[in-house]
Amino acid sequence: MNKKVIFNITLMVLVSLVVALFPLFNVFSNNNEQLLEDILGIKHKDLYTLDTAANNAKWIDGQVIVKYKDTIATSKALQKLAKKAKHVSALHRKPLFNVTLKDMSVEDAIRELSKDPDVEYVQPNYIYHMLAVPNDPAFYMQWALKNTGQKVEGGYTINNPGKLGCDANVEKVSDMHSDCSNIIVAVLDSGVNYIHQDLKDNMWDGSSYGYPYHGYNFVNDDNDPMDYHGHGTHVAGIIGAKGNNNVGISGVCWKAKIMAVKVLTDEGYGSTSTIARGIYFAVDNGAKIINMSLGGSVYDTAFHFAINYAASKGVLVVAAAGNNGMGLYESMLNPIYPCMFKSDNILCVGALDQNDIKATFSNYSYKDTVVHIYAPGVNIVSSFTSTVAEQITGNMINQSGWQMSDSNWAIHNTLGYTVASNPANFDFTVTYKPNQNSYLYRVVDCTGYKKVSMIYEMYYDVENYYDAFRVYYAKGQQNPIYMNTNIFTLLATIAGKSDGFKTYMHNLPNCRNALCTVVYNLSSDSVVNYKGVAIKSAGLYNLKPVDDKYAVLMGTSMATPMVSGAAALVWAMFPDSNYKAIKERLINGAQRLLFYSGSFSYTINKLNVWGAVTYIKPPANVQYKKIN
């Protein structure tokens, strides 16, 4: 368990349920490539992103999940959907589809499709989020595996430093057995940084199945599940960071087989379709345990059916209880899914602090029928993802190749430096023209680049509500003059007045390994006009993951992989067991902790790996008393 501590800390803030998009640039790296701040020379500028709308929605607009009865042929189902669907993709071998609607709202589609007797169910394509809590990085001390009363400089200050022995009781088991590599653990998350120095040797080898990068990416629908967020990599490290290798940290399992299943975007949210497809993939490719450090508050039939499919194939699903600090009850008040699905293969996990006290943010239940077990979930150090930026274009404003829809845009150096501006004679005094809808655009070759982002620095003075500056992009060589929103993605709508030049950043996921059209647009009405827009710099960058980052995070997201790792370790030692026996060992081998809520007392199950390994099921009809 003694490992070299690396003072290579990632500065990261995760916000529960609304996850910050910009963890990638506030890092320190030994990598020889420059970080993005160095490339752009923007050490202390404000960095903005406007890609947050999906975090506020409950489902993806314009999409539904449709399940036809098993007796209905796929060809017949597709024929039925043809008039309503712009695009249809199958979620599994059964007649289960993700449907992108054609000129129809989600509500209308559900209402109409529900009338078809061949339809088993129809529902929105719900959105799910990571379940991590805000935190700052700190010195690496893995109290969850061995609590010596150490202090961890993390964001959770209650009961920190901790108390001797308040850990998951892993060490005694690790001394005897630490190899879980005969059990595949699927991490359904934001992907996994499979090149990480503490994970690369513990990844699932899917090359013989056509998955050379250790899993699948259901966000981009390709075979590269690289994590550019960090959450999934942190989860994977808790389960199975390589142990006793004199590098970084140790997972619960020193040897492991981690399957990377990317179902959450780099912004931290996923949908019914990505998650359900991820479950089917994991199950069909041999996973015995699925870790789901994510959740949502709406009952989801397609999601539940996928969980039940996992149960039918003998797969244990370990899920986070959530970070709202609420009681979860069987009455379905304050629900959190997948934790509260009525499926016996789900193990729902709450979080404990360094003193064996329930973390203040952790959801809980007074009976273990909802939250089954609790595990360390505050100030947890694990592997992480950060990136370095590789220039694709340099500053495009200084380059040729731009096209303009009319004369309202121009590239000039009237100000003493080059800008692209609207009005064409921008000088901070003249105003833009009325009744315009003008485009400035350029095509960039992004072939060979996997994670494309755009950074631009601009000044704007645009009338609120009536006029707007917009930023679009599209895959391929496209003409925006006849704007087709089925082709172009809106990245930002900006109005008002900036205080000087501001820097903005957007991810361009559709441009990975492709031609990419970037578009700036200014539209105005006929009445009042302002000073306009001046873009000083604009460039495309490829963000490349590095292999040596660690971070301290907290949340039930972190407690969940503690239990997944424990389940893998126990299952590796008892390979003939089924998921019910493993779940029984973890719950019955747990340490009972007594808590008080006013005059009311209740007990919870605390993860005790040694207890799970040594648990012996008592014979029937014999009274016994458990001694902790």
N, C-alpha and C positions, 0 to 999 in steps of 0.2 A: 504493500500500500504506500510505501515511501516513494514519492515521485518528485522530480525536479520542479520547483515552482517557477513559472515563467511570468515575469512582470511585463506582460504584453496585453494591456487591458483595453477592451473595447468600450468606448463611451456610448451608451445606448439608453434610450428612454422608450419603453413600451407603454402604451396607454390601453388599459383594459377595454375591449370592445371597439375602441377607435384607435387603431394602431398607427403610430407615426410612420410615415412613408420614408423618412429620411435618416435611417440608422447608418447609412453606408459611408458617410463622409467624415463623421466624427470619430476617427480611429487613429491609432498609432501603429505603424508597421515597420518591420525590418526589411520589407521588400524593397528592392532597388528601384522599382517603378515609382513615380511620383503619385501622390494622392491628388484628388481632384482640386483641392484648394490650391495646391502648389501650381498645378497646370494653369488654373484660371487667375491665380493671384488674388483670391477672395477669402482671406483668412477670417474676417470678422463681419462679412456682409450677411444680411438676412437671406435665408434660403427658403423659398416658398414652394408649396405644391398645392394644386387645386384638385387632385385626384381623390377626393374624400367622399364624394356623393354616395358611392356604394355602401360606405360604412353606416349611413343613416337609413338605408332602405331595408325592408324586411325580405324582399324578393327581387329577382332580376326582372326589370320591366321588359315586357314583350316576349317572355318565355313561359312555357308550362311543361310539366312532366305528365305524360299520359301513359297509363298501363292498360293495354287491352287484355282481355281474357286469354288464357293460354291456348284455348281452342281456336283462336283467330290467327290465321296465317299472317306472317309479316307483310307479304305483298298486299294483302287486303287492307291491313292497318295503314300502310303507307298510302294506298289509294284513297282511303277515307280522309287522310290528313292533307292530301295534296292541295286542296283549295284553300285551306287555312294556313298552311305552313310556308314560310320562306326558306326554312332549312330544318331538316330532321336528322338527329343523330341517335343511334341506339346506345342504351346504357348497359345492356347485357344481352345474352342470347335470347331471353324471353322478349315478348313484344312490349318492351318498355322504352320510351323515347323521350328525349329532350327536344321540344318543338319551339323553334323561333317563329313567332306569329307574323302573319301578313295582314297589316291594316286592321288589327283587332286587339282590344285590351285584354289583359290577363283575366279580368273578371268576366268579360263577355265570353271568352274562350272556355273558361271553366263551366259557365252556365250552359253553353251550347253543347260542349262535348259530353257533359254529364247526362244528357238526354239520350245518348247513343247506348243501346243495351249491350253492345259489344265492349264498352269501356268499363274496366274494373274500377279504376279511379283516375281522377285528374286533379292536379294541384299546382300551385305556383312553384317556381324553381327558387326555393328559399336560400337566403344568404346566411352563412355561418362565419364566426370570428374566432380568432385565437383567444385563449383564456389565460393571459399573462397580466401582471400588475406592474405599474411604474416602478423603476428601479435604476440605480446607478451601479457601475462596476466597482469591484473591490478586490482586495488581496485574496488570493485563492486559498480557501480553507474549507475542506469538504466535511463540515460538521455532520451532515446527514449520514455519512458512512461511518464516522467515528467522532463523536462529540466529546471533546476534552474540556469544554467550557470556554473555547476560544471565542474571540470577538471577530465578527465579519463586518467589514466596512461596507454594508449594503444599505438599501433604502428602507429596510424594515428594522426599526430600532427597538421595538418591544422585546424584552427578554434576550437582549443581545449585549454582552456575551451570554452564551447558553449555559446549560448545566451538564455536568459530566454524565455520560450515559444516555442522554436524551437523543437517541439516534435510531436508525432502522435496524440495528443489531445485525449488521451484515458481516462484520469482520470475522466472527467465528466461522461463518460459512465459507467466506473467501479463503480462509486458511486451509479449508478442506476441499473446496470445489469452487472454481470461478469460471468455468468454461460452459457457456450457453450456446455454443455454435451449432448444436444439433437442433436448435429451435429458431425458426425464422420469426423475427419480430418486425412487423410492418409499421412504419411511422407515417401516418396520414396527416400531413402538415404542409408547411411551406416548402417542402423538399428537404434535402440533406446535402450539406457540403461534403460530398464523398471524397474530395481530395484532402480533407483535413488530416493533419498529422496524427490525430488521436482516433480517427474513424476509418481511414482508408483500408486498413487491414481487417476491419470488422464489418465490411459491407457484404450484402448478399450478392453472389455472382449469378447474374441472370443472362450472361452472354450466350449460353447454349439455347436460351429461349428467345433470343433476339432483343435482349435488354442489356446492352453493354455498360450502361451507366447505373446499374444496380436498382432499377425500378422504372417508373413511368411518370410522365408529367401530364396530368389531366387538365391543367389550366391551358397549356399551349398545344395539347394533344400530340406530344412527341415523346421520344424515349429518353429525354434528358431532364431528370428531376432535380437539377442543381438549385440550391437554396440561396437566394439573394436577399433574404430578409434576416435570417438568423434564428428564428423561433424553432423551426424544425431541427436545425443542427444542434441547438441547445438541448432539445428533448432527446435526440439520438445519443448525445454524449452522456446524458444521465443514465440511459439504459446500457450503453455499451462502448464507452470510450476505452481504448485499449489499456489494460492494466499492466503494471510492473514493467514498463518499457522506458522509464526514466524520462518521460516527456509528459508535460501537461497534467492531466487529471486521470482518475480511474472511474469507469462506469460501475454500476452494480455488477454487471457481467464484464470480466476482464477480456474474455473472448466472446464474440457475439456474431450474429448474422442479421444485420439491419437492412431491411428492404425500404427504399426511399419511394414514397408515393406522394407526389405533389398534388394536393387538392386545394390548397390555399394560394392565393396570388402573392406577389411580392409586397403587396400592401396589407396583407393579413386577413383577407376574407375569401370564402369559398361559397359554393352553391350546392344545392341538392344533387345536381347532375355530376359535378366533379367528385363529390364525396361518395355518392352511391357507386359510381364507376370505380373509384379507388378501392372501395370495400370488395367489390366483385373481383377486381384484379388481384388484390392481396390474397383473397381466399383461393382463387383458382390457380395461383402460383405458389401455393404451399405454406403461406404464413399460418402460424399457430396462434399468434397473439397480434392484435391490432391496437396500437396506441392512438387515442384520439384526444389530444389536448385542445379541444375546440368545443363550441357549443352554440346553441340557439334556443329561443324561447317559444317556438311554435311547433306543435305536433306535425310531423312530416311523414306521411305514409310511405313514400318511396325510400326514404332513409331507413325507416323501421323495417321494411321488407328486406332491405340489404343486410341489416343487422341479423334478422332471422335467417337469412341465407347463410351467413357466417356460422350461426349456431348449428344449422343443419349439417355443416361440414366440420364441426368440432372446433371452432375457432373462438377464443376468448377475446372480448373487446373491453379494454380498460379505458375509461372515459373520465374527464374532468368534471367536478361538481360545480364549477363556476366561482366567480369572484365578487358576488354581490353582497356577501355577508348575510344572506337570508336563509331562513329555514326552508328546506324542501320537504314537502309532505305528499303523501299518497293522494290527498284530495286535489292535487294538481294546482294548488296555489303556488305562485312563483316557479313555474316549471323551467327545467333546463334539460335540453336534449343534446346528445343521445342518452344521458344519464338516466332519465326517467322513462325510457321505453320499457315496456313490460316484456323483457327478454331475459332469460336466465343466464345468458352468456355475457351479460354486462356486469362489470365491476366498477362501481362509481367511487371516485376518490376525492376526499377533502384534504386540506393542507394544515400542517402543524408548524409551530415555530421552534426555536432552538431550546425551549424549555418544556417541550411536550404540551404546549397549550395550543388550542385551535387558533389558527391565524385569524386576525380580525376580519380579513376580506373573504375568508373561505365560506362558501355555502355549507350547510350542515343539515342533519336530521336527528331527531331524538331517538329514532330507531334505525337499525342498520338495514332496513328494508329499502331505503333510498340511497343514502350515502353509506356504502358498505365498510369503508376503511379509510384511514387518514395516514398521510405520510409527510415527511419533511418537504416544505414548499416555500420557505422564505430564504433569501440570501443564498441561493443555490448557484454554485459555480459550475460551468460546463463549457463545452466547445461552442464556438459561435462562427458566424459568417460576417466578413466585411470584404470590401472590394478595393481594388485600385483601378484608376481610370486610364484607359488607353484611347488616345485621340483617334477618331475616324476622319474628321474633316479639318481640324483647326478652326480658326475664326472664319466662317463662311461669309460674313459681311464684307470682308476684304477680298473675296474671290468672285470670279465670274460664274455664270450658270443660273443666275436668278431670272425668273420670268415674272412679268407684271400684267395684270388684266387691263390696266389703263394707266394714264399718266399721273394719277394721284400718288403713286409710289415712286421713289427715286433713291438711288444710292449715291451719296455725295460726301464731301468733307468740308462743307460750309462752316461747320463749328470748329474746325481745326483738327478734327478726327473724323474717321469714316463712320457714317450711320446709314441705315436703311430707314426711310421716314415716310410718313404720310401726315401732313402734306409734303409734296415733293420738295418745297422750299423751306422746310422746317428750320426755324431759328429761335424757338421759344416765344415768338411774338405773333406770327401769322397763324391763321386758323385753317382747319381742314374744310373741304368743300361739303356742301349739303347734298343729300339724296345720292349718296354713293354706297356701293357695295364692292370694295376693291380688294384684290388679292395680290400678294407677293408670295411666290412659291419656288421651290427648287427640289430636284430629284437627287438623292444621295444613294450610292451603292454601299449597302451594309452587308454584302455577302461575306460570310465567314465570321460574323460577329453574333454572339448569343444574347447579350444583354445591352440593348441600345437605349441610351438616354440623351435627351436634348437639354442643353443649358443655354439660356439667353439672358442678356442684360439690357433692360429697356427703361425708358422714361415714358410716361403716359399722362395725358390730360384729356379725358374723354367724358362726355356728358353722361351722367348716371341715368339709367332707366330707358333712355331713348336711343342712345348711340352705344356702340360696343366694339372693343377689340377682341378678336377671337383667334385661337390657335388650334389648328387641325393637323392631323397626319393621316397617311394611308399607305398601305402596302402596295408596292409596285409604282409604275410611272403613271400618274393620274393628273387630270386637269380639273382644278377646283371651280372653274368659272361657273359651270352648271353643277352646283354643289349637290352631291348625292350622299345623304347621311348613311346609306347602307354601305358605302365604300369608305368614307372619311369618318374618323373618330375625333370628336371635339375634346380637346385637352383643357381648355381654359376659356372663360369669358371674363373680361376685365373692363372696368369702367371706374371713373373717379380720377383723382390726381395723385401721382406718386410724389414722394419726397426725394427727388433726385432719381438716379438710376437704380433699379432694383433687379435682383437676380432670381430667375425662375428655373425650375427643373421639372421635367416630365419623363416618365418611362414610355418607351415606344415598343411594346411587346410584339406587335404585328410585324415589326421591321427586322426581327432577328433573321439573319441569313437571307436577306432579300433586298431589292430596291425599295426605297422609301421616299415618299413625297411629303415634305413639310410645308405648311401653309400658314401665313399671317394674313389676317383679314380685318379691315376696318369698315364698319357700316354706320351710316348716319341718316338722320331724318332731315326735314326741310327747315327746321326752326333755329335752334341755337347750336353753334359749333365752337369747339374749344381748340387747344393748341395741337392736339394730335399725339402721334407716337413716333419715338425715335429708338431704334434698336442698335446698340453699340457693338454687341458681339453675339454670335450665335454659333454653337458647335454641337456636333454629335460625338458621343463617347461610348466606348464599349467598357462595361464594368466587369472586371475579372476578379473572381473570388481568390482569396489567399488562404493559406493552409494552417495558420498558426494563431488564430484568435480565440479568446475565451471571454466570457462575460458572466456577471452575477445578475440573475433575474429571480423573480418570485411570482407565485401564483399557483393555482391548482394545476395549471399547465406543467409545472415543475414537479408537483407531487405525483402526478399521474405516471410519468415514466419511471419514477422510483418503484412503483408497484408493478409496472410492466417488466422492468428489469428483474424484480424479485420473482415474478411469475415465471419468467424464462429460466431463472436460476433453479427454481424448485422443479419445474417441468423437465429440465435437463437432468436432474438427479433422479426423477421418477418418470422416465420416458414412456412408460406404459399407461400413464394416467390420462384421463380426459379432462376437458376444461372444467367440468363440474367438480372433479376431485381437486384440481389446482385451486379453484376459487374457494373450496371448502378448507383447504390447508391454510390459505392466506388469512381467511376470516377467523377460523377456529384457533389458529396458531398465533393470532394477534394478541397484543397486550391490551387489557381493558383499562381505560382511563376514565375517571369519574369527574364530571363537570357539574356546575351549579348555574342555574338561571333563576335568580331570585330564590324562592323557597323550593323550586323544582330542581331535582337532580337527574342526571342521565349519564349513561356510559357510552363511550365510542371505542371502536377498534383501531388500535395503533399498529401500523406495519411492524412486524417482528420477523425478519427473515429466518433467524435461527428457530423461532417458534414454529414457523411454517414447515421447516425441514424436519423438525423433530416431532411434529404433531402425529399422534396415533389416534385413529378413530376409535372411540370406545365401543365395545360390543353392545348389541341391543339389549334392552330391558335391564341394564345395570346402572344404578345411580352412581354419579361421580361428581366431584367438585374440582374445577380447574384451579391450579395454584400458579400464579404468575411468578 
